[in-house]
Amino acid sequence: MDNLGAIAICSEPYEKDKKRTQEDLTTTRISKKHNLLTRDMWRTILGQSAYQFLVIIMLMYFGTFMFFEESFNLIEKPDFT
């Protein structure tokens, strides 16, 4: 899974001539105090989780009525062999 990411990183040209100042190094760092997930990310994650949970519950309980003409139960149905 990581092969394409490694190839993409390794295929970038090396920038030897670019001069970095101390200001560039301190402004691009992210502190450990910063949140990794923002509010928008949490809202999206929780929204997707709720949506998928509701769809699975709906399919578990009402899927038979939506996709089949008559209800059936594999456990209680008599064996016709």
Biopython code that builds the backbone (N, CA, C, O; Angstrom):
import numpy as np
from Bio.PDB.StructureBuilder import StructureBuilder

atoms = [
    (1, "MET", "N", (0.813, -1.181, 0.000)),
    (1, "MET", "CA", (0.000, 0.000, 0.000)),
    (1, "MET", "C", (0.868, 1.261, 0.000)),
    (1, "MET", "O", (0.470, 2.288, -0.551)),
    (2, "ASP", "N", (2.026, 1.190, 0.602)),
    (2, "ASP", "CA", (2.863, 2.381, 0.716)),
    (2, "ASP", "C", (3.808, 2.565, -0.459)),
    (2, "ASP", "O", (4.548, 3.547, -0.508)),
    (3, "ASN", "N", (3.794, 1.651, -1.393)),
    (3, "ASN", "CA", (4.747, 1.749, -2.505)),
    (3, "ASN", "C", (4.532, 2.996, -3.342)),
    (3, "ASN", "O", (5.496, 3.684, -3.677)),
    (4, "LEU", "N", (3.288, 3.303, -3.689)),
    (4, "LEU", "CA", (3.046, 4.471, -4.544)),
    (4, "LEU", "C", (3.395, 5.775, -3.830)),
    (4, "LEU", "O", (3.899, 6.708, -4.455)),
    (5, "GLY", "N", (3.130, 5.845, -2.525)),
    (5, "GLY", "CA", (3.505, 7.033, -1.774)),
    (5, "GLY", "C", (5.010, 7.205, -1.712)),
    (5, "GLY", "O", (5.513, 8.320, -1.854)),
    (6, "ALA", "N", (5.736, 6.114, -1.501)),
    (6, "ALA", "CA", (7.198, 6.181, -1.454)),
    (6, "ALA", "C", (7.771, 6.565, -2.817)),
    (6, "ALA", "O", (8.732, 7.330, -2.901)),
    (7, "ILE", "N", (7.180, 6.035, -3.872)),
    (7, "ILE", "CA", (7.652, 6.388, -5.213)),
    (7, "ILE", "C", (7.404, 7.870, -5.485)),
    (7, "ILE", "O", (8.242, 8.539, -6.090)),
    (8, "ALA", "N", (6.262, 8.380, -5.044)),
    (8, "ALA", "CA", (5.955, 9.795, -5.273)),
    (8, "ALA", "C", (6.919, 10.696, -4.508)),
    (8, "ALA", "O", (7.349, 11.725, -5.028)),
    (9, "ILE", "N", (7.258, 10.321, -3.283)),
    (9, "ILE", "CA", (8.182, 11.146, -2.504)),
    (9, "ILE", "C", (9.586, 11.068, -3.081)),
    (9, "ILE", "O", (10.278, 12.082, -3.169)),
    (10, "CYS", "N", (10.009, 9.883, -3.471)),
    (10, "CYS", "CA", (11.372, 9.707, -3.966)),
    (10, "CYS", "C", (11.574, 10.253, -5.370)),
    (10, "CYS", "O", (12.712, 10.465, -5.788)),
    (11, "SER", "N", (10.512, 10.480, -6.093)),
    (11, "SER", "CA", (10.672, 10.959, -7.464)),
    (11, "SER", "C", (10.740, 12.477, -7.553)),
    (11, "SER", "O", (10.954, 13.019, -8.637)),
    (12, "GLU", "N", (10.562, 13.176, -6.430)),
    (12, "GLU", "CA", (10.681, 14.631, -6.462)),
    (12, "GLU", "C", (12.151, 15.022, -6.552)),
    (12, "GLU", "O", (13.000, 14.403, -5.910)),
    (13, "PRO", "N", (12.454, 16.040, -7.343)),
    (13, "PRO", "CA", (13.857, 16.443, -7.479)),
    (13, "PRO", "C", (14.387, 17.080, -6.192)),
    (13, "PRO", "O", (13.653, 17.751, -5.466)),
    (14, "TYR", "N", (15.640, 16.862, -5.933)),
    (14, "TYR", "CA", (16.296, 17.426, -4.759)),
    (14, "TYR", "C", (16.593, 18.901, -5.007)),
    (14, "TYR", "O", (17.137, 19.255, -6.053)),
    (15, "GLU", "N", (16.247, 19.752, -4.070)),
    (15, "GLU", "CA", (16.456, 21.196, -4.215)),
    (15, "GLU", "C", (17.672, 21.610, -3.398)),
    (15, "GLU", "O", (17.553, 22.036, -2.249)),
    (16, "LYS", "N", (18.820, 21.477, -4.000)),
    (16, "LYS", "CA", (20.059, 21.789, -3.295)),
    (16, "LYS", "C", (20.303, 23.293, -3.208)),
    (16, "LYS", "O", (20.864, 23.769, -2.221)),
    (17, "ASP", "N", (19.895, 24.037, -4.211)),
    (17, "ASP", "CA", (20.210, 25.454, -4.284)),
    (17, "ASP", "C", (19.288, 26.323, -3.440)),
    (17, "ASP", "O", (19.574, 27.505, -3.250)),
    (18, "LYS", "N", (18.202, 25.777, -2.934)),
    (18, "LYS", "CA", (17.266, 26.577, -2.174)),
    (18, "LYS", "C", (17.844, 26.883, -0.791)),
    (18, "LYS", "O", (18.210, 25.978, -0.042)),
    (19, "LYS", "N", (17.918, 28.146, -0.476)),
    (19, "LYS", "CA", (18.465, 28.571, 0.810)),
    (19, "LYS", "C", (17.312, 28.749, 1.792)),
    (19, "LYS", "O", (16.349, 29.465, 1.518)),
    (20, "ARG", "N", (17.424, 28.099, 2.915)),
    (20, "ARG", "CA", (16.410, 28.233, 3.959)),
    (20, "ARG", "C", (16.964, 29.075, 5.088)),
    (20, "ARG", "O", (18.105, 28.913, 5.520)),
    (21, "THR", "N", (16.132, 29.964, 5.541)),
    (21, "THR", "CA", (16.529, 30.795, 6.665)),
    (21, "THR", "C", (15.971, 30.212, 7.952)),
    (21, "THR", "O", (15.142, 29.303, 7.926)),
    (22, "GLN", "N", (16.430, 30.741, 9.075)),
    (22, "GLN", "CA", (15.927, 30.269, 10.360)),
    (22, "GLN", "C", (14.438, 30.591, 10.501)),
    (22, "GLN", "O", (13.696, 29.842, 11.137)),
    (23, "GLU", "N", (14.009, 31.690, 9.917)),
    (23, "GLU", "CA", (12.588, 32.067, 9.972)),
    (23, "GLU", "C", (11.713, 31.047, 9.246)),
    (23, "GLU", "O", (10.616, 30.732, 9.708)),
    (24, "ASP", "N", (12.191, 30.528, 8.111)),
    (24, "ASP", "CA", (11.438, 29.498, 7.391)),
    (24, "ASP", "C", (11.279, 28.240, 8.234)),
    (24, "ASP", "O", (10.218, 27.617, 8.226)),
    (25, "LEU", "N", (12.316, 27.868, 8.952)),
    (25, "LEU", "CA", (12.263, 26.647, 9.747)),
    (25, "LEU", "C", (11.332, 26.774, 10.947)),
    (25, "LEU", "O", (10.674, 25.801, 11.317)),
    (26, "THR", "N", (11.265, 27.947, 11.558)),
    (26, "THR", "CA", (10.421, 28.098, 12.748)),
    (26, "THR", "C", (8.962, 28.352, 12.394)),
    (26, "THR", "O", (8.085, 28.013, 13.189)),
    (27, "THR", "N", (8.668, 28.927, 11.251)),
    (27, "THR", "CA", (7.275, 29.215, 10.911)),
    (27, "THR", "C", (6.553, 28.010, 10.333)),
    (27, "THR", "O", (5.326, 27.948, 10.405)),
    (28, "THR", "N", (7.270, 27.052, 9.762)),
    (28, "THR", "CA", (6.604, 25.913, 9.161)),
    (28, "THR", "C", (6.377, 24.764, 10.139)),
    (28, "THR", "O", (5.677, 23.810, 9.801)),
    (29, "ARG", "N", (6.939, 24.826, 11.320)),
    (29, "ARG", "CA", (6.752, 23.748, 12.288)),
    (29, "ARG", "C", (5.391, 23.831, 12.937)),
    (29, "ARG", "O", (4.823, 24.909, 13.117)),
    (30, "ILE", "N", (4.885, 22.670, 13.280)),
    (30, "ILE", "CA", (3.600, 22.597, 13.957)),
    (30, "ILE", "C", (3.856, 22.136, 15.382)),
    (30, "ILE", "O", (4.559, 21.151, 15.606)),
    (31, "SER", "N", (3.298, 22.834, 16.320)),
    (31, "SER", "CA", (3.494, 22.511, 17.727)),
    (31, "SER", "C", (2.722, 21.260, 18.105)),
    (31, "SER", "O", (1.751, 20.900, 17.440)),
    (32, "LYS", "N", (3.151, 20.594, 19.173)),
    (32, "LYS", "CA", (2.435, 19.430, 19.683)),
    (32, "LYS", "C", (1.109, 19.840, 20.307)),
    (32, "LYS", "O", (0.233, 18.999, 20.511)),
    (33, "LYS", "N", (0.955, 21.115, 20.609)),
    (33, "LYS", "CA", (-0.280, 21.602, 21.220)),
    (33, "LYS", "C", (-1.405, 21.765, 20.194)),
    (33, "LYS", "O", (-2.576, 21.831, 20.565)),
    (34, "HIS", "N", (-1.059, 21.831, 18.923)),
    (34, "HIS", "CA", (-2.081, 21.983, 17.892)),
    (34, "HIS", "C", (-2.903, 20.701, 17.778)),
    (34, "HIS", "O", (-2.385, 19.601, 17.972)),
    (35, "ASN", "N", (-4.171, 20.853, 17.466)),
    (35, "ASN", "CA", (-5.040, 19.701, 17.263)),
    (35, "ASN", "C", (-4.757, 19.071, 15.913)),
    (35, "ASN", "O", (-4.576, 19.764, 14.912)),
    (36, "LEU", "N", (-4.722, 17.756, 15.902)),
    (36, "LEU", "CA", (-4.513, 17.039, 14.654)),
    (36, "LEU", "C", (-5.782, 17.036, 13.816)),
    (36, "LEU", "O", (-5.727, 17.139, 12.590)),
    (37, "LEU", "N", (-6.924, 16.918, 14.481)),
    (37, "LEU", "CA", (-8.213, 16.941, 13.801)),
    (37, "LEU", "C", (-8.943, 18.238, 14.127)),
    (37, "LEU", "O", (-9.103, 18.588, 15.297)),
    (38, "THR", "N", (-9.377, 18.939, 13.110)),
    (38, "THR", "CA", (-10.093, 20.192, 13.313)),
    (38, "THR", "C", (-11.573, 19.917, 13.553)),
    (38, "THR", "O", (-12.017, 18.772, 13.468)),
    (39, "ARG", "N", (-12.328, 20.957, 13.850)),
    (39, "ARG", "CA", (-13.767, 20.803, 14.071)),
    (39, "ARG", "C", (-14.478, 20.302, 12.819)),
    (39, "ARG", "O", (-15.387, 19.477, 12.903)),
    (40, "ASP", "N", (-14.064, 20.800, 11.666)),
    (40, "ASP", "CA", (-14.677, 20.345, 10.411)),
    (40, "ASP", "C", (-14.423, 18.856, 10.177)),
    (40, "ASP", "O", (-15.304, 18.136, 9.706)),
    (41, "MET", "N", (-13.214, 18.399, 10.508)),
    (41, "MET", "CA", (-12.906, 16.983, 10.351)),
    (41, "MET", "C", (-13.753, 16.134, 11.292)),
    (41, "MET", "O", (-14.276, 15.096, 10.886)),
    (42, "TRP", "N", (-13.891, 16.563, 12.541)),
    (42, "TRP", "CA", (-14.711, 15.818, 13.503)),
    (42, "TRP", "C", (-16.161, 15.769, 13.044)),
    (42, "TRP", "O", (-16.815, 14.732, 13.151)),
    (43, "ARG", "N", (-16.664, 16.890, 12.534)),
    (43, "ARG", "CA", (-18.048, 16.925, 12.064)),
    (43, "ARG", "C", (-18.240, 15.956, 10.900)),
    (43, "ARG", "O", (-19.253, 15.260, 10.837)),
    (44, "THR", "N", (-17.291, 15.906, 9.990)),
    (44, "THR", "CA", (-17.379, 15.001, 8.858)),
    (44, "THR", "C", (-17.290, 13.541, 9.307)),
    (44, "THR", "O", (-18.059, 12.701, 8.839)),
    (45, "ILE", "N", (-16.361, 13.238, 10.205)),
    (45, "ILE", "CA", (-16.192, 11.864, 10.689)),
    (45, "ILE", "C", (-17.441, 11.403, 11.420)),
    (45, "ILE", "O", (-17.935, 10.305, 11.163)),
    (46, "LEU", "N", (-17.956, 12.216, 12.322)),
    (46, "LEU", "CA", (-19.145, 11.824, 13.081)),
    (46, "LEU", "C", (-20.379, 11.745, 12.186)),
    (46, "LEU", "O", (-21.221, 10.866, 12.365)),
    (47, "GLY", "N", (-20.488, 12.652, 11.232)),
    (47, "GLY", "CA", (-21.610, 12.609, 10.304)),
    (47, "GLY", "C", (-21.591, 11.355, 9.449)),
    (47, "GLY", "O", (-22.629, 10.720, 9.258)),
    (48, "GLN", "N", (-20.415, 10.987, 8.929)),
    (48, "GLN", "CA", (-20.292, 9.769, 8.127)),
    (48, "GLN", "C", (-20.572, 8.529, 8.965)),
    (48, "GLN", "O", (-21.218, 7.593, 8.496)),
    (49, "SER", "N", (-20.087, 8.521, 10.205)),
    (49, "SER", "CA", (-20.327, 7.373, 11.089)),
    (49, "SER", "C", (-21.814, 7.212, 11.370)),
    (49, "SER", "O", (-22.334, 6.097, 11.321)),
    (50, "ALA", "N", (-22.496, 8.298, 11.660)),
    (50, "ALA", "CA", (-23.934, 8.234, 11.931)),
    (50, "ALA", "C", (-24.692, 7.770, 10.688)),
    (50, "ALA", "O", (-25.605, 6.951, 10.789)),
    (51, "TYR", "N", (-24.322, 8.285, 9.529)),
    (51, "TYR", "CA", (-24.988, 7.892, 8.281)),
    (51, "TYR", "C", (-24.810, 6.396, 8.022)),
    (51, "TYR", "O", (-25.780, 5.697, 7.732)),
    (52, "GLN", "N", (-23.578, 5.906, 8.126)),
    (52, "GLN", "CA", (-23.325, 4.491, 7.866)),
    (52, "GLN", "C", (-24.018, 3.611, 8.895)),
    (52, "GLN", "O", (-24.525, 2.546, 8.544)),
    (53, "PHE", "N", (-24.053, 4.026, 10.152)),
    (53, "PHE", "CA", (-24.741, 3.271, 11.188)),
    (53, "PHE", "C", (-26.235, 3.176, 10.882)),
    (53, "PHE", "O", (-26.826, 2.103, 11.001)),
    (54, "LEU", "N", (-26.842, 4.285, 10.494)),
    (54, "LEU", "CA", (-28.267, 4.277, 10.177)),
    (54, "LEU", "C", (-28.585, 3.423, 8.954)),
    (54, "LEU", "O", (-29.595, 2.720, 8.936)),
    (55, "VAL", "N", (-27.741, 3.475, 7.942)),
    (55, "VAL", "CA", (-27.963, 2.659, 6.743)),
    (55, "VAL", "C", (-27.864, 1.182, 7.081)),
    (55, "VAL", "O", (-28.681, 0.389, 6.613)),
    (56, "ILE", "N", (-26.877, 0.796, 7.885)),
    (56, "ILE", "CA", (-26.724, -0.614, 8.250)),
    (56, "ILE", "C", (-27.902, -1.089, 9.087)),
    (56, "ILE", "O", (-28.414, -2.186, 8.867)),
    (57, "ILE", "N", (-28.336, -0.280, 10.040)),
    (57, "ILE", "CA", (-29.493, -0.653, 10.858)),
    (57, "ILE", "C", (-30.736, -0.777, 9.980)),
    (57, "ILE", "O", (-31.516, -1.716, 10.143)),
    (58, "MET", "N", (-30.926, 0.151, 9.061)),
    (58, "MET", "CA", (-32.085, 0.100, 8.173)),
    (58, "MET", "C", (-32.050, -1.160, 7.306)),
    (58, "MET", "O", (-33.077, -1.813, 7.124)),
    (59, "LEU", "N", (-30.883, -1.503, 6.774)),
    (59, "LEU", "CA", (-30.784, -2.700, 5.946)),
    (59, "LEU", "C", (-30.979, -3.980, 6.758)),
    (59, "LEU", "O", (-31.543, -4.954, 6.262)),
    (60, "MET", "N", (-30.513, -3.974, 8.006)),
    (60, "MET", "CA", (-30.675, -5.168, 8.840)),
    (60, "MET", "C", (-32.145, -5.448, 9.143)),
    (60, "MET", "O", (-32.588, -6.594, 9.076)),
    (61, "TYR", "N", (-32.895, -4.407, 9.474)),
    (61, "TYR", "CA", (-34.265, -4.615, 9.908)),
    (61, "TYR", "C", (-35.300, -4.502, 8.787)),
    (61, "TYR", "O", (-36.341, -5.156, 8.848)),
    (62, "PHE", "N", (-35.034, -3.693, 7.775)),
    (62, "PHE", "CA", (-36.018, -3.476, 6.713)),
    (62, "PHE", "C", (-35.539, -3.926, 5.343)),
    (62, "PHE", "O", (-36.251, -3.732, 4.358)),
    (63, "GLY", "N", (-34.357, -4.518, 5.249)),
    (63, "GLY", "CA", (-33.810, -4.950, 3.970)),
    (63, "GLY", "C", (-34.635, -6.036, 3.312)),
    (63, "GLY", "O", (-34.755, -6.073, 2.088)),
    (64, "THR", "N", (-35.207, -6.922, 4.120)),
    (64, "THR", "CA", (-36.048, -7.992, 3.572)),
    (64, "THR", "C", (-37.266, -7.414, 2.878)),
    (64, "THR", "O", (-37.653, -7.881, 1.807)),
    (65, "PHE", "N", (-37.868, -6.411, 3.475)),
    (65, "PHE", "CA", (-39.064, -5.808, 2.892)),
    (65, "PHE", "C", (-38.733, -4.969, 1.664)),
    (65, "PHE", "O", (-39.562, -4.842, 0.762)),
    (66, "MET", "N", (-37.538, -4.397, 1.617)),
    (66, "MET", "CA", (-37.163, -3.555, 0.487)),
    (66, "MET", "C", (-36.735, -4.365, -0.733)),
    (66, "MET", "O", (-37.010, -3.960, -1.863)),
    (67, "PHE", "N", (-36.060, -5.514, -0.527)),
    (67, "PHE", "CA", (-35.464, -6.235, -1.640)),
    (67, "PHE", "C", (-36.176, -7.530, -2.009)),
    (67, "PHE", "O", (-35.900, -8.087, -3.072)),
    (68, "PHE", "N", (-37.088, -8.031, -1.167)),
    (68, "PHE", "CA", (-37.775, -9.285, -1.453)),
    (68, "PHE", "C", (-39.273, -9.068, -1.377)),
    (68, "PHE", "O", (-39.753, -8.183, -0.667)),
    (69, "GLU", "N", (-40.003, -9.883, -2.114)),
    (69, "GLU", "CA", (-41.461, -9.737, -2.134)),
    (69, "GLU", "C", (-42.106, -10.258, -0.861)),
    (69, "GLU", "O", (-43.088, -9.688, -0.386)),
    (70, "GLU", "N", (-41.566, -11.331, -0.308)),
    (70, "GLU", "CA", (-42.129, -11.864, 0.929)),
    (70, "GLU", "C", (-41.022, -12.049, 1.956)),
    (70, "GLU", "O", (-39.863, -12.273, 1.608)),
    (71, "SER", "N", (-41.387, -11.955, 3.197)),
    (71, "SER", "CA", (-40.428, -12.095, 4.278)),
    (71, "SER", "C", (-40.055, -13.559, 4.457)),
    (71, "SER", "O", (-40.879, -14.444, 4.229)),
    (72, "PHE", "N", (-38.842, -13.813, 4.857)),
    (72, "PHE", "CA", (-38.415, -15.179, 5.127)),
    (72, "PHE", "C", (-37.436, -15.184, 6.286)),
    (72, "PHE", "O", (-36.804, -14.175, 6.599)),
    (73, "ASN", "N", (-37.326, -16.346, 6.911)),
    (73, "ASN", "CA", (-36.414, -16.529, 8.012)),
    (73, "ASN", "C", (-35.694, -17.847, 7.784)),
    (73, "ASN", "O", (-36.329, -18.901, 7.773)),
    (74, "LEU", "N", (-34.395, -17.805, 7.602)),
    (74, "LEU", "CA", (-33.644, -19.012, 7.296)),
    (74, "LEU", "C", (-33.574, -19.974, 8.472)),
    (74, "LEU", "O", (-33.407, -21.177, 8.273)),
    (75, "ILE", "N", (-33.698, -19.471, 9.686)),
    (75, "ILE", "CA", (-33.586, -20.342, 10.854)),
    (75, "ILE", "C", (-34.862, -21.136, 11.067)),
    (75, "ILE", "O", (-34.795, -22.330, 11.358)),
    (76, "GLU", "N", (-36.013, -20.513, 10.932)),
    (76, "GLU", "CA", (-37.268, -21.182, 11.215)),
    (76, "GLU", "C", (-37.934, -21.789, 9.988)),
    (76, "GLU", "O", (-38.945, -22.478, 10.127)),
    (77, "LYS", "N", (-37.407, -21.559, 8.802)),
    (77, "LYS", "CA", (-38.016, -22.074, 7.583)),
    (77, "LYS", "C", (-37.769, -23.585, 7.496)),
    (77, "LYS", "O", (-36.650, -24.036, 7.741)),
    (78, "PRO", "N", (-38.788, -24.370, 7.152)),
    (78, "PRO", "CA", (-38.604, -25.824, 7.082)),
    (78, "PRO", "C", (-37.668, -26.203, 5.935)),
    (78, "PRO", "O", (-37.610, -25.524, 4.910)),
    (79, "ASP", "N", (-36.952, -27.278, 6.126)),
    (79, "ASP", "CA", (-36.016, -27.768, 5.127)),
    (79, "ASP", "C", (-36.787, -28.592, 4.086)),
    (79, "ASP", "O", (-37.536, -29.494, 4.458)),
    (80, "PHE", "N", (-36.619, -28.300, 2.797)),
    (80, "PHE", "CA", (-37.367, -28.957, 1.740)),
    (80, "PHE", "C", (-36.566, -30.056, 1.056)),
    (80, "PHE", "O", (-36.849, -30.378, -0.098)),
    (81, "THR", "N", (-35.590, -30.636, 1.715)),
    (81, "THR", "CA", (-34.790, -31.676, 1.064)),
    (81, "THR", "C", (-35.371, -33.055, 1.236)),
    (81, "THR", "O", (-34.805, -34.030, 0.742)),
]
sb = StructureBuilder()
sb.init_structure("model")
sb.init_model(0)
sb.init_chain("A")
sb.init_seg("    ")
for serial, (resi, resn, name, xyz) in enumerate(atoms, 1):
    if name == "N":
        sb.init_residue(resn, " ", resi, " ")
    sb.init_atom(name, np.array(xyz, "f"), 0.0, 1.0, " ", f" {name:<3s}", serial, name[0])
structure = sb.get_structure()
